[in-house]
Amino acid sequence: MVQLRIAYTFIGLSIVTGCSEPPRPPPPRISAAEYSAEHSEWRQDRRDNLVTPPSGPVLWIGLWELPQGATELGSDPALAIVLPDQDAPPLSGVLHREGQEVRLEPAPGAAFRIREGAAIVGPIALAHDRSEDPVELMLGSLGMRVHSERGSDRLWLRVWDEDSPERQSFELPEAFPLDPEWRVVARFDRYDEPRVLAVRDVLSGQIEYQVPGELIFERDGAEHRLLAIASEESTSFFVMLWDETARTQTYQAGRYLRVPFADADGWTVIDFNRTYNAPCAFTAHSVCGLPPPENHLALAVTAGEKRPSAH
């Protein structure tokens, strides 16, 4: 993913002590041509990621929650998990869930294999996609793996089609015109201790995130705040937001955004031109977190991706 280079220029700014806020630095300097080129590259990377397995949601064709015990999968329409018959035998195998552990027992004749690896000839443990070494399976052109969400004991089987024609034909949704005015300086207000944020998801469940603080920025003479999500493994802040454009122009459930970590003085830049749609804007087979009420902005962010035409 392309990262916008940030280099602040502080000219004639004195250090402010006490409880008053430090002076707000100017936005990072970047030429219009360089900014446009970097943004175009970011858009191309975004398009490619949406159609690259296994994480490209445009390719996802199924999501089934896994109960405890045995769950059969295959092309037989009577099964709990029904797969396309051009790739799957009527009974392809059985998934056994015990607690948070899932094991696949392939049916005789089912040509399961490790993605980009060896054929599976017997039962195999399936580490989920938030583990250190997730297992990805292939059955014909179908890819699959066990999906988990933060702070939840729910598990799903996610399936995608690596031969989907959309790998070539997919186009990104329309975006607002690139506008440098939507690159705003923000101050990171760090909490004494990270907080746990439980947000609703599109499947009527909850996902838990860690929030180390808030991003504070000004727009149209008013101050706005956004909860910033980051774990110990994160390389940037993750923000889920909803704004007034969701009523008519952008995805109704809200949009996502990545923001560089703040510098040593607590400043960063929010580039709303890189606001993007959540996976659930492209597929019903997702478990998207919804923006918390604290991140509902009382302004129209006329920047970033608009809603896909199908929505």
C-alpha positions in Angstrom: 0.0 0.0 0.0 1.3 3.4 -0.9 2.0 5.6 2.1 1.9 9.4 1.7 5.2 10.9 2.8 4.8 13.3 5.6 7.4 16.0 6.4 6.3 18.9 8.5 7.9 22.3 8.2 7.9 24.3 11.4 8.8 27.9 10.9 8.7 30.4 13.7 6.7 28.2 16.1 7.5 28.5 19.7 7.1 25.7 22.2 4.0 26.2 24.3 4.1 24.9 27.9 1.3 24.4 30.4 -2.2 23.2 29.5 -2.6 25.2 26.2 -2.6 23.3 23.0 0.6 23.4 20.9 0.4 25.5 17.7 -1.1 23.5 14.8 1.5 22.9 12.1 0.7 23.5 8.5 -0.1 20.5 6.3 2.9 18.7 4.8 4.2 20.2 1.6 3.7 18.2 -1.6 3.4 19.4 -5.2 0.1 18.9 -7.0 1.7 16.6 -9.6 3.3 14.4 -6.9 0.1 14.3 -4.9 -2.0 13.3 -7.9 0.5 10.6 -8.9 0.7 9.1 -5.4 -3.1 9.1 -5.2 -3.5 7.4 -8.5 -1.0 4.7 -7.4 -3.0 4.3 -4.1 -6.2 3.9 -6.1 -4.6 1.2 -8.3 -3.3 -0.7 -5.3 -6.7 -0.5 -3.7 -8.4 -1.9 -6.8 -5.8 -4.7 -7.0 -6.3 -5.6 -3.3 -10.1 -5.9 -3.8 -9.6 -8.7 -6.3 -6.6 -10.5 -4.9 -7.3 -13.7 -2.9 -7.9 -14.4 -0.2 -8.6 -11.0 1.3 -10.2 -9.5 -1.9 -14.0 -9.2 -1.0 -15.0 -8.9 -4.7 -14.1 -12.7 -5.0 -16.0 -13.9 -1.9 -18.9 -16.1 -2.7 -19.9 -17.5 0.7 -19.7 -17.1 4.5 -21.2 -19.7 6.8 -21.1 -19.5 10.6 -19.7 -22.7 12.1 -21.5 -24.2 15.1 -20.0 -26.5 17.5 -19.8 -30.1 16.2 -19.9 -31.4 12.7 -20.9 -29.4 9.6 -21.0 -31.1 6.2 -20.0 -29.2 3.0 -20.3 -30.0 -0.7 -22.5 -29.3 -3.7 -25.5 -31.3 -2.4 -28.2 -28.6 -1.8 -29.3 -30.4 1.3 -26.0 -29.7 3.1 -25.4 -26.9 5.6 -22.6 -25.4 3.4 -23.5 -25.6 -0.3 -20.6 -25.1 -2.8 -20.7 -24.8 -6.6 -21.0 -28.2 -8.3 -18.4 -27.5 -10.9 -15.8 -27.5 -8.2 -17.2 -29.6 -5.3 -18.5 -33.2 -5.1 -21.9 -33.7 -3.5 -20.2 -34.4 -0.2 -16.8 -32.8 -0.1 -16.1 -33.2 3.5 -17.0 -32.5 7.1 -15.9 -29.6 9.3 -15.6 -30.5 13.0 -15.5 -27.6 15.5 -14.5 -28.1 19.1 -14.3 -24.9 21.0 -12.2 -22.6 18.9 -10.6 -25.4 17.0 -11.7 -26.5 13.5 -10.7 -29.6 11.6 -11.5 -30.7 8.1 -12.2 -34.3 7.3 -12.2 -34.6 3.5 -14.6 -37.0 1.8 -13.2 -39.8 -0.3 -12.4 -38.4 -3.8 -12.6 -34.7 -2.8 -9.5 -33.1 -4.2 -8.7 -30.6 -1.4 -5.3 -29.2 -1.4 -3.4 -26.5 0.5 -3.4 -23.3 -1.5 -0.2 -23.2 -3.5 0.7 -26.5 -1.8 0.2 -30.2 -1.4 -2.9 -32.3 -1.7 -4.8 -33.1 1.5 -5.1 -36.8 2.0 -6.5 -36.9 5.6 -8.0 -34.8 8.4 -6.3 -31.4 8.8 -6.5 -28.7 11.5 -7.6 -25.3 10.1 -6.0 -22.4 11.9 -8.2 -19.3 11.4 -7.3 -16.2 9.6 -6.3 -14.2 12.7 -3.8 -16.8 13.9 -0.1 -16.7 13.1 -0.3 -19.3 10.4 -3.8 -19.5 8.9 -4.6 -22.5 6.7 -6.0 -21.7 3.2 -7.6 -24.5 1.2 -8.4 -25.0 -2.4 -11.1 -27.2 -4.0 -11.0 -26.7 -7.8 -11.0 -22.9 -8.2 -12.6 -22.4 -4.8 -10.5 -21.0 -2.0 -11.6 -21.2 1.7 -10.4 -20.6 5.2 -11.8 -20.2 8.7 -12.6 -16.6 9.6 -12.5 -15.1 13.1 -13.2 -11.7 14.5 -11.6 -9.8 17.4 -13.2 -10.2 20.8 -15.7 -12.8 19.5 -15.9 -16.6 19.7 -17.8 -16.8 16.4 -16.1 -18.6 13.5 -17.1 -18.8 9.9 -16.0 -20.6 6.7 -15.3 -18.0 4.1 -15.2 -19.2 0.4 -13.9 -17.3 -2.6 -13.6 -18.1 -6.4 -10.2 -17.5 -7.8 -11.5 -17.9 -11.3 -14.1 -15.1 -10.9 -14.3 -13.0 -14.1 -14.3 -9.9 -11.8 -10.6 -10.3 -11.2 -10.2 -8.7 -14.6 -13.4 -6.7 -15.1 -13.8 -5.1 -11.7 -13.6 -1.3 -11.5 -13.5 0.9 -8.4 -16.5 2.9 -7.5 -16.5 6.6 -8.5 -14.7 8.9 -6.2 -15.0 12.6 -5.4 -12.5 14.8 -7.3 -9.1 14.8 -5.6 -9.1 17.8 -3.2 -6.0 18.8 -1.2 -8.2 20.8 1.1 -9.3 17.4 2.5 -5.8 16.7 3.8 -6.2 18.1 7.3 -3.7 18.2 10.2 -4.9 16.3 13.3 -3.7 16.1 16.8 -3.6 12.7 18.5 -5.0 12.8 22.0 -3.7 9.7 23.7 -5.5 8.0 26.5 -3.7 7.1 29.7 -4.6 3.5 28.9 -6.0 2.0 25.6 -9.8 1.4 25.8 -11.8 -1.5 24.4 -14.3 -0.4 21.8 -17.1 -2.8 21.0 -18.9 -2.0 17.7 -21.8 -3.6 16.0 -21.2 -5.6 12.9 -23.4 -6.2 9.9 -24.3 -9.7 11.1 -25.9 -8.4 14.4 -22.9 -9.3 16.4 -20.0 -7.3 18.0 -16.4 -6.8 17.2 -13.9 -5.5 19.8 -11.1 -3.1 19.0 -8.4 -1.3 21.0 -8.6 2.5 20.9 -5.4 4.2 22.2 -6.8 7.7 21.7 -8.6 10.2 19.5 -7.7 12.2 16.4 -8.8 15.9 16.7 -9.1 18.1 13.6 -10.7 21.3 12.5 -13.1 21.7 9.6 -15.3 24.7 8.7 -14.4 26.4 12.0 -15.4 23.5 14.2 -13.5 20.9 16.0 -14.2 17.2 15.3 -13.0 14.0 16.9 -12.5 10.5 15.7 -11.7 7.4 17.7 -8.5 5.9 16.4 -8.1 2.1 16.4 -4.7 0.5 16.8 -3.3 -2.7 18.3 0.3 -3.5 19.1 0.8 -5.0 15.7 -0.7 -2.0 13.8 1.4 0.2 11.5 -1.3 3.0 11.2 -4.5 4.1 12.8 -7.7 2.5 11.5 -10.8 4.7 11.6 -14.4 3.8 10.9 -16.5 6.9 10.2 -19.9 8.0 9.1 -20.6 11.5 7.6 -23.5 13.3 6.0 -22.6 12.2 2.5 -23.8 8.7 3.5 -27.4 9.9 3.1 -27.1 10.3 -0.7 -23.6 9.7 -2.1 -21.4 7.4 -0.1 -22.0 4.0 1.4 -24.9 4.1 3.8 -23.2 2.1 6.5 -20.1 4.4 6.6 -16.6 4.3 5.3 -13.1 3.4 6.5 -9.8 5.2 6.6 -6.1 4.7 7.4 -4.2 7.4 9.1 -0.4 7.5 9.7 0.7 7.3 13.4 1.3 10.7 15.0 4.8 12.1 15.1 6.8 12.7 18.3 4.9 16.0 18.8 1.5 14.3 18.5 0.6 15.5 15.0 -0.5 13.6 11.9 -2.5 14.2 8.7 -5.9 12.7 7.9 -6.3 12.5 4.1 -10.0 12.1 3.6 -9.3 11.6 -0.1 -8.3 8.0 0.9 -11.6 7.3 2.6 -12.7 3.9 1.3 -15.7 1.5 1.3 -15.9 -1.4 3.7 -15.9 -4.9 2.3 -19.7 -5.1 2.9 -20.2 -2.5 0.2 -19.1 -5.1 -2.3 -20.3 -8.4 -0.9 -22.9 -9.8 1.4 -20.3 -12.4 2.6 -18.5 -10.1 5.1 -18.4 -9.3 8.8 -17.9 -5.5 8.7 -17.7 -3.4 11.8 -20.0 -0.4 11.8 -18.7 3.1 12.7 -19.4 3.8 16.4 -21.7 6.8 17.3 -18.6 8.7 18.4 -17.3 8.7 14.8 -20.5 10.0 13.2 -19.3 13.4 11.9 -21.7 16.3 11.7 -20.3 17.4 8.3 -20.2 16.2 4.7 -16.9 14.7 3.8 -16.9 15.3 0.0 -13.8 13.2 -0.5 -12.9 9.6 -1.1 -14.9 6.7 -2.5 -18.6 7.0 -3.3 -20.9 4.1 -2.8 -20.8 1.3 -5.5 -23.5 1.7 -8.2 -25.2 -1.5 -7.0 -25.9 0.1 -3.7 
